[in-house]
């Protein structure tokens, strides 16, 4: 992710060809930080398995809450 020059995990994922979806709610309606979810190969965020330290994450995980250096 860092090699892509990304500031957030969502920005880094946008550089990958398998990442076809867009992140959603990056800014909430109150002007604060929203959330970003992963949509790989068009299956939707609800059908994309997210693993953190080898364990299944919740059905919704804000990927921008993860440190860029911690993502393989």
C-alpha angles and dihedrals in degrees: 000000000000090000089061090058091243122163094197134026089249091058091050093049091053087066093060118092093221092057101089101155130078127239115250136216095012086159121029124220092265093059095254129117115295127188140273125214133193123248111179122189092349097290093122131246092274090059098043115098113224118195124195114191088345094305128111112259123218116284087264121039125173101227092194088067088069122086114249092230091055095061121092 
